[in-house]
Amino acid sequence: MLSSTRAILSRASHRLPRHPAPLSVLRPLSTLRPLHEQAKPTLPTQSVSPHAPVGVDAALRAASDPSFTARPKVFDEFALTDRVAIVSGANRGLGLEMALVLAEAGARAVYCIDLPKEPADEWKKTSEYVRKMGGGRRMEYVCEDVRDQKGMWARAREIGDKEGRMDVCVAAAGILKNHTDCLEYPADQFQEVLDVNTKGVLYTAQAAGQQMRRFGNGGSIVLIASMSGSITNKDHAWVSYNSSKSAVLQMARSMACELGRENIRVNSLSPGHIYTNMTAAYLDSQPHLLEKWSSLNPMGRIVSALGAISLSVEVITPGKHCRLVGLLYLFACILSST
């Protein structure tokens, strides 16, 4: 058996083509460097934080340098001190909560873009609350239609002219239409949802991104999608909403790929069932859904726009998509180091 196997291998080896290496590629032994003298691979370099050193690096520095002051520094990474942000759909609800978080994180100016000519009383009280925090931070209200591409570009340029920079964009404006059979869905209603939820998100991201490119300071763009863009909501006739949010997910990936080289990060967030003015209006027409939505949460409830604070989130990288149950302060992690 062994001899026959050797014979087969021998015959096979004779059939292999013989291709001697060209003399030009053969190197004399005298030219080969000893292994210990050959260049060693280098570790990948990491971006340097403006607050460096942090974490264990800071601890090691303190051990070797008595003059180094030990103090908590990790959360400096999430500070937005002196940054400028725009948030669409921020007159109330989810967008307003996000705008407030940015202000609390230290942004000096948060521009809240929405359709009403005058901000809601809720927005006015929140703006006053931010002013009382001190530090010169403020919220500004801007009336603009996210469906108007040129209008959005112009508003963002005006903000850039005034502030001299653009750092953060949260495209949160969105609408949800009534329960409608997908086979009977009116074309104009379908288009209306796409115009706000998909085109409006793109125009908002474009407007902010143009200013980030203009000032060359990089930045972070967050597109608000929905879990409905990734999963099918059983018993929910939301074909327009689901389609519009699914498009936002791929939009984020595509923009992240294009803009990453300019240090502009693009990510998407997908909230789960949360209680906002938009969902409240839908629940009014479908009251039985409140119990159903609540049952999908292990805690047996749907959450407010501020939502559950303590949830683990994956490490965020450009183009990353995170599905969240409720709005988290942790979304500020995406905006860190901008």
Steps between C-alpha positions, in 0.01 A plus 500: 500500500779740599704421190203560269432835664862603449477400137191713444664802664816447297310491171303810599815691584648428157195661341549828687637780278855607567540879523846589625518842658654768278857587594390859555292408803755272669691674778848392607516377858747776577228764446248348743483679835488300824152472649588714800606785266192491278235770542240408757129557435357807667181514700213692341493857618188628673356847471635724772236639731516872583467385861783244481618318693183334624413163647785262583743722306427775752559260790837392358597861440417588861715211622805629314439875532435632854386835357214338308167568672266205546141595421201347320550566127305236309184707477700789355490288185126560479511875555374728223653817640480794259342285228221607265212267413182488296207270578203467266154427636606656829195710582388226739516126565802290413680778314463743790630241747805450280559872468491534879750216543741675264468820698556316828809338346646848454408609147504879489222523240234248401283605205157336505349481152128433457200593287284723728571871466508537877640246746272314738471603863685179588796614290501850652513361853778260405699781339469708816611200705814472286573871540484464878768231486751774428823467309362701209318198357178566313231351279382681186180431309503497118185469290572292190346212306737203483346412162647820355854408401616850405332647807678255731834568335447875537404477870806290577726744320353789699575307819853433379552869421385594850677230702812439293469122520264202484559189709185296555187420302204293618242442224196412711203645308247234403130427454276194537172461313189311604456125473450437124483174302815468287291396195289813528770747603453837321795616293494855632502384863786259433699777334433740788653259750805441281544874447531564874651180636750427223559809288476727804763296682730519199456875458567558870815289490614674182447844651708425809760297312566784258587727791719235663690473173512878466666551838706181486435411863344159437185413688229247568171448319232284661206384289195394700356187344275253681487137599223491237769541236659170603210282610141440396241637738230236504146640485634849423404624152796735470638427155599862435660558842687169498630558149613854578692393811663206326634744241654709778706202618667457162533876463710508817728222379548664162571846642737358761702333226526824303564744783722299732816620327401855597465402867122532476334204669151389403294257709137403537288439807181296509277565802249235597151568633513835678227737607516827307244736351525311171438155649237636738291614203527154347409325826189717526370336183627151596465488882538120515862539387610654828473166679660318208795736476550488875509119493798510264709666769628269778402775746142491369477860387596742228737775602506876475717685252775521758458130553714243671841640588691183589531283193813355348587630154748366249816694427404760245688519172420699185207349318393312811133442572364465853153380593393655828200463725428864571728799472821467697741755625748250361431630152741773604772238470460525125562871522808475719831649391344701218 
